[in-house]
Amino acid sequence: MIRLQRSGDGKVWVKREGRNPSGSFHDRVARYQLDATMQPVVVSGWSTHALAVLALAVSTGREVHHVVCQGEPPRLRALCSRFVARPERVRNAQELDAAIRSKVRTGCIHLEPDDPDASARAWRDVTMEVHSVRPVPPLHWVVSGCGVESETLRAALEPDLPESDRVHILPWDGGQERRLTGTAACRRQQSGHREGLLLSPLGAELIDHAVNVALQSSGDVCVVLPEDGHRYLGWW
């Protein structure tokens, strides 16, 4: 966790999930998913979740299969290829579904990014880590659900919080390309210059919202960044 020094009157604390081994919050989700089964697993697509599953499965000696469509993002493809050099390629969504069903029939478990149970447990871990650094809980949370329903996420973040509107949840983009406009676009540039933070598009929206909350209310704000912005600069 870091504290913003020049934004939000010093009330904004940032939990950087991009410091996880494969670079995103989905490392936590993947760990709980893999812990729940000893069967071979299959993941699909080029996403941060697929990358997390591949990295963790390979590092622990688990059997993992990767099925993908054409038109993959080159940076994520390069990352995933470090773990599964030759994924099974298909031409369209119909063939993708058929390939996954074929793997499941052979005994594999299909791991999807939208796993409410694993995600809720992962969010509880985030809460515990934040509280271990800051004994006084933040008055506000600014997060993006990562596939978790709003009420489940609120309960995981702060079960004793009396006012639910103190948990601010921005829409999750499912790992798709996100276009920045308005103050979030400016905030992304400012965060680099003022705070030394590299932000993904979603991260810029979260930081922008957290700073606005801090300036308009009392108490500290904790914003959880699901990933850092390195890959968006082309470093990955």
C-alpha positions as a printed Julia matrix, in Angstrom:
236×3 Matrix{Float64}:
   0.0     0.0     0.0
   1.09    3.54   -0.69
  -0.33    6.91    0.27
  -0.87    9.55   -2.4
   1.3    12.51   -1.46
   0.04   15.2    -3.84
  -3.54   14.18   -4.57
  -6.65   13.96   -2.42
  -5.31   16.0     0.53
  -3.23   13.02    1.67
  -6.32   10.96    2.48
  -6.06    8.42   -0.35
  -4.34    5.08    0.22
  -3.7     2.81   -2.77
  -3.66   -1.0    -2.6
  -1.62   -2.14   -5.61
  -2.68   -5.6    -6.72
  -0.35   -5.26   -9.71
   2.43   -6.32   -7.34
   1.09   -9.88   -7.3
   3.19  -12.52   -9.11
   1.49  -12.37  -12.52
   0.48   -8.75  -12.13
  -3.18   -8.58  -11.15
  -5.89   -9.22   -8.56
  -6.74  -12.41  -10.48
  -3.72  -14.14   -8.92
  -5.78  -14.36   -5.72
  -8.85  -15.71   -7.54
  -6.76  -18.29   -9.43
  -5.18  -19.55   -6.21
  -8.57  -20.25   -4.62
  -9.87  -21.86   -7.8
  -6.9   -24.19   -8.09
  -6.98  -25.01   -4.38
 -10.61  -26.15   -4.78
  -9.81  -29.0    -7.19
  -7.03  -31.45   -7.98
  -8.3   -32.19  -11.49
  -6.67  -30.83  -14.65
  -7.97  -27.38  -15.55
  -8.72  -25.49  -18.75
  -8.85  -21.72  -19.27
  -9.9   -19.8   -22.36
  -8.93  -16.55  -23.99
  -6.11  -14.09  -23.49
  -6.93  -12.3   -20.25
  -5.4   -11.38  -16.92
  -7.35  -14.24  -15.35
  -6.04  -16.77  -17.89
  -2.51  -15.48  -17.31
  -2.88  -15.86  -13.54
  -4.19  -19.43  -13.82
  -1.47  -20.46  -16.28
   1.33  -18.96  -14.19
   0.15  -20.5   -10.92
  -0.7   -23.89  -12.44
   2.67  -24.23  -14.15
   4.59  -23.08  -11.06
   2.84  -25.74   -8.93
   3.08  -28.57  -11.48
  -0.64  -28.68  -12.27
  -1.96  -29.9   -15.62
  -3.46  -26.92  -17.46
  -4.93  -26.47  -20.96
  -5.35  -23.18  -22.8
  -7.94  -22.66  -25.55
  -7.99  -19.4   -27.51
  -9.67  -17.63  -30.42
  -7.99  -15.62  -33.12
  -7.34  -11.91  -32.68
  -5.52  -12.08  -29.38
  -3.86   -8.99  -27.79
  -0.14   -9.36  -28.6
   1.14   -8.36  -25.15
  -1.06  -10.79  -23.25
  -0.33  -13.47  -25.84
   3.4   -13.01  -25.24
   2.9   -13.31  -21.48
   0.67  -16.38  -21.64
   3.02  -18.04  -24.11
   5.71  -18.12  -21.44
   3.66  -20.79  -19.67
   1.8   -22.59  -22.48
   3.76  -22.27  -25.68
   1.16  -23.9   -27.93
  -2.42  -23.22  -26.87
  -5.27  -24.86  -28.75
  -6.47  -22.32  -31.31
 -10.0   -22.11  -32.69
 -11.66  -19.79  -35.2
 -14.73  -18.45  -33.42
 -16.8   -18.48  -30.23
 -18.75  -21.59  -31.23
 -15.57  -23.59  -31.73
 -14.23  -22.19  -28.45
 -17.26  -23.5   -26.54
 -16.96  -26.87  -28.27
 -13.26  -27.13  -27.4
 -13.96  -26.32  -23.75
 -16.76  -28.91  -23.56
 -14.4   -31.47  -25.09
 -11.82  -30.79  -22.38
 -14.45  -31.0   -19.65
 -15.6   -34.4   -20.95
 -12.05  -35.68  -20.5
 -12.07  -34.67  -16.82
 -10.87  -31.06  -16.89
 -12.44  -28.27  -14.84
 -13.15  -25.05  -16.74
 -12.0   -22.07  -14.67
 -13.8   -18.83  -15.49
 -12.9   -15.33  -14.27
 -16.4   -14.73  -12.88
 -16.2   -17.0    -9.84
 -18.19  -15.33   -7.03
 -16.94  -17.62   -4.24
 -13.23  -17.42   -5.12
 -13.49  -13.67   -5.78
 -15.25  -13.0    -2.46
 -12.54  -14.91   -0.58
  -9.88  -12.98   -2.49
 -11.5    -9.68   -1.52
 -11.55  -10.72    2.13
  -7.8   -11.29    1.89
  -7.38   -7.78    0.49
  -9.39   -6.38    3.41
  -7.23   -8.22    5.95
  -4.03   -6.94    4.33
  -5.28   -3.36    4.33
  -6.26   -3.61    8.0
  -2.87   -5.1     8.87
  -1.19   -1.97    7.5
  -3.82    0.47    8.79
  -5.32   -0.56   12.14
  -7.95    2.19   11.71
 -10.21    1.03    8.85
 -10.66    3.43    5.93
 -13.93    5.31    5.95
 -14.41    4.78    2.21
 -13.47    2.07   -0.28
 -13.2     2.63   -4.04
 -13.05   -0.64   -5.98
 -14.11   -2.45   -9.12
 -15.96   -5.71   -8.63
 -13.89   -8.06  -10.82
 -16.94  -10.27  -11.36
 -18.33  -10.07   -7.82
 -21.87   -8.86   -7.14
 -22.08   -5.54   -5.33
 -23.61   -6.82   -2.1
 -21.1    -9.68   -1.85
 -18.28   -7.24   -2.4
 -19.57   -4.84    0.24
 -19.81   -7.66    2.79
 -16.27   -8.82    2.01
 -14.76   -5.36    2.29
 -16.37   -4.08    5.45
 -19.01   -6.25    7.16
 -19.54   -3.74    9.98
 -19.77   -0.64    7.8
 -23.05    1.08    8.74
 -23.46    3.05    5.53
 -23.24    0.97    2.37
 -22.71    4.04    0.21
 -19.21    4.27    1.66
 -18.21    1.4    -0.63
 -17.93    2.91   -4.11
 -18.0     0.27   -6.84
 -17.03    1.15  -10.42
 -18.15   -1.12  -13.27
 -15.78   -3.96  -14.14
 -14.78   -4.08  -17.8
 -14.11   -7.81  -17.92
 -10.57   -7.14  -19.09
 -11.75   -5.43  -22.28
 -10.23   -2.28  -23.72
 -11.36    0.79  -21.82
 -11.45    4.3   -23.27
 -10.63    7.16  -20.94
 -12.38   10.52  -21.13
 -12.68   13.64  -19.02
 -10.93   13.95  -15.7
  -9.89   10.27  -15.6
  -7.72   10.79  -18.67
  -6.01   13.76  -17.01
  -5.67   11.86  -13.75
  -3.76    9.07  -15.46
  -1.11   11.52  -16.64
  -1.04   13.43  -13.36
  -0.58   10.24  -11.34
   2.52    9.43  -13.33
   4.05   12.86  -12.82
   2.92   13.57   -9.26
   2.8    10.15   -7.62
   4.99    7.91   -9.77
   2.06    5.59  -10.46
   1.63    3.76  -13.75
  -2.11    3.24  -14.18
  -4.23    1.08  -16.42
  -7.35    2.78  -17.84
  -9.49    1.21  -15.11
  -6.92    2.24  -12.52
  -7.12    5.85  -13.7
 -10.89    5.85  -13.24
 -10.54    4.37   -9.75
  -7.9     6.89   -8.66
  -9.92    9.76  -10.12
 -13.01    8.66   -8.21
 -11.07    8.1    -4.99
  -9.54   11.58   -5.1
 -12.97   13.12   -5.67
 -14.38   11.17   -2.71
 -11.48   12.29   -0.51
 -11.97   15.96   -1.42
 -15.72   15.86   -0.77
 -15.85   13.87    2.47
 -14.06   13.2     5.74
 -11.91   10.2     6.57
  -9.39    8.18    4.59
 -10.14    6.46    1.31
  -8.68    3.11    0.23
  -8.66    2.48   -3.52
  -7.81   -1.02   -4.78
  -6.07   -1.12   -8.17
  -6.67   -4.55   -9.77
  -3.48   -4.19  -11.82
  -0.72   -1.72  -12.66
  -0.4     0.04  -15.99
   2.87   -1.42  -17.29
   1.34   -3.41  -20.12
  -0.47   -0.35  -21.42
   2.87    1.38  -21.93
   4.11   -1.54  -23.99
   6.61   -2.73  -21.39
   5.03   -6.19  -21.35
